[in-house]
Amino acid sequence: MQKISTIAELRDEIRLLEQKQSLQVQSMKEEFINVRESLRPVNILKSTFKEVVSSPDLASNVLNAAAGLGVGILSKRMFVGSTLNPFKRLLGTLIEAGVATVITTKGDSIRNSIKRLISSFSGKKPDDDEDQG
């Protein structure tokens, strides 16, 4: 920056600094609007939903979770039935949670084992491509 020696140069420099400040204020306002929009609950939900949907293992995870929940509830009904005994009800809840967890975490290997079991009863060879993929 040069040394200012006249009033005209001072006025020009003030005008340039005011323009620079005006641009910075405008830029800050736009950035604030963008941040405010991105923090709106609807936009947060949209971005989270997009991330979840774009997950490559979504279908497998949903299927495993649904199967785990269903088999867990079914196993509780089979082992406990409809009893009023609080100990049996607690035991049933533990069985339900345990079965659901195992099915959810080991769903793919359980599904492959069931396919092999069914194919051994039907006399067909299991597809090697399905087991690897």
N, C-alpha and C positions, 0 to 999 in steps of 0.2 A: 504494500500500500504506500502510495506516495504521500509526502508531506503536503498538507493542505495549507495554501498560502493566501487564497482570496476567499471572499464571501461567496462568490459564484461556485467555486469548487466545493465549498462547505455545503451549500444548498444541494448541489448535484450528489454529493456523497450521502447526505441525509435522505434524499429522495431514493437513491439506490438501496440504502439500508431499510427504508420503510417498505419498498417493494419486496425485498427479500423476506422481511418479517411477515408481510401479508401472505406470501406464498407458503411460508412455514406454518402459519396459523391455519391456512386452508388445508394444507396437507395433514396437519394434526386433527382437524375436524373430520376429514374423510377417514382417517385411521380410527378415530374414536367411533364413528358410525359403523365401520367394519367390525370392530371388536364387539360393540354392543349387539350387533346382529348375530355374530357368531356365538355369543353367550346367551341368547334367548333360549329358553327351554325347548321350544319346538325345533330349533336348528340343532341343538345338542342331540336331541332324540333322533333327528334325521341322520346326522353324521354317524351316530352310534349304530343305527339300524343299517346304514350302508356298509359300515365296517363288518358287522356281523354277517350280513347277507353275502358279502364278497369273500367270506371265509371259505377256503376250499373244502374243509371237512364238515361243513354245516349239516348237510343231509345225513351223514353218518352219525354225527353227534346227536342230532335230534332223534333219529331212529333209535339209537342206543338208549337215550334218556327215556323215550316213550316206552320202549320195551322193558327197561329196568323198572319203571314205575308200575307198569301193568303186571309184570310177573311178580313184583314185590307185593302188590295188593292181593293178587291171586294166591300167592303162597301163604300170606297171613290168613286169608279166609279158609284155605285148606287145612292148615295146621291148628288154628285156634277156633275157627267157626264164630258163632255169635254167643260168646260167654260173657257173664257179668263178673267173673273172677278177675280182680285187678292184676293179679300176678300173671295170669294167662294172657290178659290184654297187653301187659307190658312186654311179655315174651313175644307176642305176635307182632308188636311194633318193632322190636329188635330184629326179628326175622325178616319183616318187610324191608327195613332199612338195609340190612345186610345183603339180602338178595338183590335189591334195587342197585346197590353200590357195585356188586360183582357184575351184574348184567350191564350196567352202564360203562364200567371201566374195561371189561373184557368182552364186549359185545361182538367185535369183529371175529375174534378167535372162536367164540361160542357158535357164531353163525357158520363159520367154515367147518367146525366139527359136526354140526347138525347136517350140513350139506353132504359131508363124507358119510355120515351114518345113514342118511336116506338113500344115497347112491349105492351103498353096500347092500341094503335091503332090496333095492329095485334091480340090482344086477348091472347097473350102468357104471362106467368109470367116471369119476369126477373130472370136470374140465380143469386141466392144469393152468389154463390162462386165468380162470376165475380165482384160483388160490393165490397166484402170484400178484394179481392186480388189485 
